[in-house]
Amino acid sequence: MRYLLILFLFISGCAMNISADYKDECVILLHGLGDVKLSMNKLEYNLRKAGYSTKNVGYDSNDKKIELISEEDLASVIKQCKYYKKIHFVTHSMGGLIVRYYLQNNKLPNGSRLVMLSPPNKGSGIADYFENSKIYELFYGKVGKELQTDSQLIHTLSKIDYEVGIIAGNKSTNPFFSSILQGEDDGRVAVENMKLDEMIDFIIIPTTHLLIKYNNDVAKQTILFLKNGKFDHPQK
């Protein structure tokens, strides 16, 4: 049922009409925990329509930790982009942590940028709540524990030297999860826990953790940041 929803949202969404050609810039897309790369297809379609070359990374998060996903699945795709002028990233949820881990010991071409969608940069209270749940561990494996707010991995990640923009959702269809989280949330991650000190721009779009990947405004803002290093904030 979930994959039918993904397919429907992809087909029903309209690609943006942006004519600039950025084919010498590669955008690597990375999905989140327990998801599949198909879920990033609509974003990838819009990025290609905007003229970017793209690589959509798929990985199995059930039997690997963030370190291995970064060093194996992500690193192998980045090697395919080594001849591009710039290498950008568009990530959803845990995908942002995978890229952050990669950037601890690896460099990108100058001018490369990163857009994170609802990333648990400071962990998620949901992962804390299910810390001792066997069902949670069955579905998400050991990597699920790396998303806790006291995660050793998260607290050892240093600042990113590249321009980072974060798009947060603030809508939820899960009142139980929202009751666990502090402040505004997207049903999985508190908005405050998505932020980074080094981010150069931040914007909130009224959507949920799952649907943020299919939101047309999110696609537009993502491309604007990759082009200009900033989002288009509505006038107050």
DARA-V542913 format. One record per backbone hydrogen bond with DSSP energy under -1.0 kcal/mol. NH is the residue of the N-H (numbers start at 0). CO is the residue of the C=O. E is the energy in kcal/mol with one decimal. If there is no record, write none. Layout:
nh=[NH	NH]
co=[CO	CO]
e=[E	E]
This chain:
nh=[4	5	6	7	8	9	10	11	12	17	24	25	26	27	28	29	34	38	39	40	43	44	45	46	47	48	49	50	51	52	54	56	68	69	70	71	73	74	75	77	78	80	81	83	84	85	87	88	89	90	91	92	94	95	97	98	99	100	101	102	103	104	111	113	114	115	116	117	120	121	122	123	127	128	129	130	132	136	137	138	139	140	144	146	147	150	154	164	165	166	167	170	177	178	180	185	190	193	198	199	200	202	204	206	208	211	213	218	219	220	221	222	223	224	225	226	227	228]
co=[0	1	2	3	4	5	6	7	8	15	21	85	52	87	54	89	31	35	36	37	39	40	41	42	43	44	45	47	46	24	26	28	64	65	66	67	68	69	71	73	74	77	78	80	23	23	25	112	27	114	29	116	91	92	93	94	95	96	97	98	100	101	108	162	88	164	90	166	118	192	119	146	123	124	125	127	129	132	133	134	135	136	141	143	144	147	150	113	200	115	202	206	173	174	176	188	183	190	195	163	163	165	167	204	185	207	210	214	215	216	217	218	219	220	221	222	223	224]
e=[-1.8	-2.1	-2.2	-2.4	-2.6	-2.0	-2.4	-2.6	-1.2	-1.3	-2.4	-2.5	-2.8	-2.7	-2.9	-1.9	-1.6	-1.7	-1.9	-1.7	-2.5	-2.6	-2.1	-2.3	-2.4	-2.2	-1.6	-1.4	-2.3	-1.8	-2.2	-2.7	-2.2	-2.4	-2.5	-2.4	-2.6	-1.6	-1.7	-2.3	-1.8	-1.6	-1.2	-2.0	-2.4	-1.0	-3.1	-2.0	-2.4	-2.5	-2.3	-2.9	-2.3	-1.8	-1.7	-1.8	-2.2	-2.3	-1.9	-2.3	-1.2	-1.1	-1.6	-2.4	-2.8	-2.5	-2.6	-2.8	-1.5	-2.3	-2.0	-2.8	-1.4	-2.3	-1.9	-1.5	-1.8	-1.8	-2.2	-2.1	-2.7	-2.3	-1.1	-1.2	-1.4	-1.9	-2.0	-2.7	-1.9	-3.0	-2.8	-2.1	-2.3	-1.5	-1.5	-1.6	-2.6	-1.5	-1.0	-2.5	-1.0	-2.1	-3.0	-1.9	-2.3	-1.6	-1.8	-2.0	-2.2	-2.7	-2.5	-2.0	-2.1	-2.2	-2.1	-2.0	-2.9	-2.6]
